[in-house]
């Protein structure tokens, strides 16, 4: 919260000029009032120190669905003999038993949505025929897909913008300067629209809008130490938030001034199962979301 305090400046004037312009007599001082908030120390000796009072704390409440209803108890003595039931237990038939066994097998477990999609859109489809799979080969089907000339063109949604980008490529010679190289067919999405879409998504409910300092208090001697584990606990974010609070708000706007932490990265991606064709997509993640989600 900020306010303007104006104080007149008293200066000697010449006898021939009794008054000076008002703009020369008034100096404006900008006052910044801090409403800090420090949470109580937890059982682990941790607390948060906010430079400004936050409007909400995204991880204050944990859904009851994530909490266990009962706690396991340890019984002393010998363990009873385990009862092993024959398939399809605990499922009603062998079809569901085999499907669930396939879902929970392998090094990479398949999500529930993928299995539901397989049953609803593949197995239960009217044109699905198990006889078509008698001599099925995944490798052969992938080769047929790679040979499809019509499917090689990459299509983008209508809200992506295509343009050309010119970059400077350094040469081997120290005497010659870099040479410009133009890349055609570069597709991008305006960042403002991406930020707006992210902050209107349901996941934005767990965004950390205000930075804070993680403090740990030693239970032995009581000294405190700073902990860094997220972007919104860094000094850079705290300084950016402090600078943002000094800006004047838009007329008629009562919304908070918050930062959107954007992390950009790129990595090579193979475009097909054969050859060396690659693309370098640019990914963006929001630092407002904890890395533990």
C-alpha positions, 0 to 999 in steps of 0.5 A: 500500500502506498500514498503520496505526501506532499511537503512545501519547500521553503526557499529564499526568493528575490525581492523583485519576485514574491511568488514562484510557480507551484511546481517548484515549491512542492516536493512529493515523497512516495511512502510505501507501507509494509504489511508483513506477515509471519506464520507460526513455526510448525512442528518441523521448525518452519515458518513463512515470512511474507513481505506483504499480507497474502490474500490466500495461501494455496496449500493451507487446506488439504482435500480430505480425499488425500487423507487416509481414513485409517492407520495401519496397526502393527500386531506382535507375533507370527504373521497369519498365512496369506490366502491366495485366491485364484483368478479372476479374484477380485474381479467379476470375470477374466476379461477385466482381470486381464485388463487390470493385470495389463494396466499394473504390469511393466516398468511404466504403469498406465494411467486410469484415463488411458485404460478407460480410453482403451475400453470405451473407444477401442474395445467397445467400438462397434467396428472393433473386430478381434480377428483383425489382430490375429497377425498384428505387429506393432513394429510393422504398423509403425513402419506403415505409418512412417511411410505415409507421405500425407501425414508428414506435414505438421499442422498448428491450431489457428491461434498460432502465428507463423513468421520468419526469424533471422539469427546471427550465425558465428563463422570460424574466421575471427576476422569475419563477423557473424552471418545472418540466417533466416528461419522460415516457418517459425510458429509461436504463441503470444505469451500474454495469451498463454499467461492469461490462459494459465491464470484462468485454468483450474490449476491456478488455484494452487498458484503462489501469487506472493513470494515469501522467505522460508525460515527454519529455527534450530530447536537447540539454540533457536537460531534461524536459517533461510531455506531456498526450495522454490522460485517464489522463495528466492531473493530475485522474486522478492525484489521483483515483487517489491518493485511491482508493488511500487507501481501505480495501479490502473484507474478503477482496478482493485486487483493485486499486483503479482508476478508470473514466474516463467521458466523457458527450456528447449530440447531436441525432439525426434519427428519420426522413428527413422532418420535424423529429423528433429524439432526444437520446441520451446516449453514454458512452465510457471514457477508459481506452481510448486515443483512437488505437484 
